[in-house]
Amino acid sequence: MTATDRIALALAGVGKIARDQHIPSVENGGDFVIEAAISRHGKIDSAENFESYDAFLTARPDIRAISLCTPPEVRFDMAKKAIAAGLDVLLEKPPAATIGEAQALAELADRAGVSLFATWHSRFANGVEPAREWLSDKTIAGIEITWKEDVRRWHPGQAWIWEAGGFGVFDPGINALSILTAIIPGQTLVEKASLSFPANRQQPIAASLQMRSAAGAPITAEFDWRQEGPQTWDIVVTTDQGTLRLAKGGAELYIDETLTIEGPDREYARIYTRFAELVRSRTSDADFQPLRLVADAFLTAERHEVEAFIE
């Protein structure tokens, strides 16, 4: 593919996730070229930079697609304007602050004839699709999710994650839920939840969920942002034909504790390959089940106050 065949892309929100994942994935891939960036603070040297989103939309009608890497609470209005301007839209996870916003964007994109991609980067981890295939002919007896990490390491100084619409521990926890809903069929149901809120924060720092698969298998999930030392991102599935374990966020797949899949991280590279497929085929990929599980957890939760969080 030549440079002229690449899709002109804008990137909104030049923060940590954009610099760590989006920009390198686009620059090392062959499908897109970043021609504009919109951010109040960050810049991309190789692109035209805007502080105003409306100014970008007016100045660059030639750009075909946009990646929205902003916090979710401001993403709806930006996506709505992009769709109205005829841009294909990639939404960083979680795709919106509410299910209503997410569904509204899907309907707007469908009516406008543009592509909408609600990304779940963990679904593109090395072991996830092989796990789905291995489980497809098995009877699941139970699933245990353990997703524990240190918020100070992964979200330093990001105050928005503790505010209304910021998701708290569900910001990483939704990655586990995205894998869960990719590897088992049907709708997963939340039965009850327990959420722990720091005395000085609006969003939970830990969560325990009890769920059930469409086929009736029990599912438990433990999310915690207070993990020190080694970080834990594991999903264990017990079946009638053995045990499957996805480790390191889906990067490694074990069958009966034998490592069968591993490899370098290519989650975001695969996201942009998928986005290019959607743009060129004029189709969308917008699954909101992980977001719905988070909403159901809040609706069914017992709330507990824990000690204040000091960063």
Sequence and secondary structure as in RCSB ss.txt:
>XXXX:A:sequence
MTATDRIALALAGVGKIARDQHIPSVENGGDFVIEAAISRHGKIDSAENFESYDAFLTARPDIRAISLCTPPEVR
FDMAKKAIAAGLDVLLEKPPAATIGEAQALAELADRAGVSLFATWHSRFANGVEPAREWLSDKTIAGIEITWKED
VRRWHPGQAWIWEAGGFGVFDPGINALSILTAIIPGQTLVEKASLSFPANRQQPIAASLQMRSAAGAPITAEFDW
RQEGPQTWDIVVTTDQGTLRLAKGGAELYIDETLTIEGPDREYARIYTRFAELVRSRTSDADFQPLRLVADAFLT
AERHEVEAFIE
>XXXX:A:secstr
  GGGSEEEEEE  SHHIIIIIHHHHHHSSSEEEEEEE SS   TTSEEES HHHHHHH TT  EEEE S GGGH
HHHHHHHHHTT EEEE SS  SSHHHHHHHHHHHHHHT  EEE  GGGGSTTHHHHHHHHTTS EEEEEEEEE B
HHHHSTT GGGGSTTS TTHHHHHHHHHHHHHHS S  EEEEEEEEEETT SS SEEEEEEE TT  EEEEEEES
B  SS EEEEEEEETTEEEEEEGGGTEEEETTEEEE     HHHHHHHHHHHHHHHT  B   HHHHHHHHHHHH
EEEEEE     
